[in-house]
Amino acid sequence: MQTPQLSWDSGTAYDMFISFTVLHDPDKYGLRGAWAAGVRSRLPNPERETLQKIIPNVMWPLPWIHALPTPKDGATVINELEKIAPAKRIPTLFLNYETPAEIVSLLENVAARGSWTEQDKDLLVDLYKTHWGKKKSSKKIKEHAAIDLDLWANLAENGERLLASLRAYQKVFFAEEELRIRPTLKPALKKAQALAEEKELLDLLNDLSQGVKFPDTLKMKELILAPSFWADPLMLFGKLDAERDIFIFGGRPADASIVPGDVVPDALFQTMKALADPTRLRILRYLSVKPLTPAELARRLRLRAPTVVHHLHTLRLARLVHITLEDEGRRYQARRRAINEACLMLEEYLDKDVAELIE
């Protein structure tokens, strides 16, 4: 494998988009639903509905965020979006190097007409299925296509709504949240840079992703790494162009929680929750013997594959499994080191509480 040049980036703008995605789908990211709903409720209804419609579809516009000027924070996002013509805001965030030309052409035609047909939707669904493969269900793809067509049929109005909604999100939540998470990103970046001095690239990525084993066929000339408080423990990645990839790795401290003021660290809570389920304990026993795919586990457990995938996702959030990315799919293995770390974390948490009670 040709080792790419490593570059580094940092900024709370990444967390601005990631945080709303997590708040929109808290169960998927191990966040308490009631707290997430409370944060979303601070937004006026029109702005909340706009973000719930646009952000999960746009997801994380990593190339655009990477190109933002310093200080690359929430205010920068607003300021730079203001400079873009309303009709170009959705395309600027939506389209990137990986978007197939056929999808771009279809959406641009819809924008030019100002409307879309069922034929447009059927074609876009087929294109998305080809583009995403099995990454999304047919139902999700159809929903995604309908939303995208609505957005592109009125780009100017939806561009204004996007800007107004991000302004509201910045005002009622994220400006204050930035003050909390910004101090954690610099230490996370320094720690990752120190690890990069000691480890080979694949080992570095495994550590930063807390369990993802990448194939030794990574092909890029440059790899940009940036920490995120809200993405932890997941690793998000995308292509900036033909030669550059960007990976967003978890940068939340092990003793911290997404919920401000929560005294139980997320990593500890998620681990205890994952280990409290008998099916997940059985899965870990199998994965302690050898790596297995979800389909192989489903056969051994006599469970439906979606059920097994759900349990594996919970184990992944708890950092309890390795994921090996292979051409034929994902293969999982128990991450025994994480279990030992969780036991130590529990001891530290109990000892810390005792000391505070004595004082």
Secondary structure, DSSP 4 states (H G I P E B T S, - for coil): -PPPEEEE---THHHHHHHHHHHHSGGGGT--HHHHHHHHTTS-HHHHHHHHHHHHHH---HHHHHTSPTT-SHHHHHHHHHTS-HHHHHHHHH--TTS-HHHHHHHHHHHHHT---HHHHHHHHHHHHHHHTTSS-HHHHHHHHHHHHHHHHTHHHHHHHHHHHHHHHIIIIIHHHHHHHHHHHHHHHHHHHHHHHHS-HHHHHHHHHTSEE--TT---SEEEEEEETTTTT--EEEESSSSEEEEEEE---TT--SSTT--S-HHHHHHHHHHT-HHHHHHHHHHHHS-B-HHHHHHHHT--HHHHHHHHHHHHHTT-EEEEEETTEEEEEE-HHHHHHHHHHHHHHHHHHHHHHH-
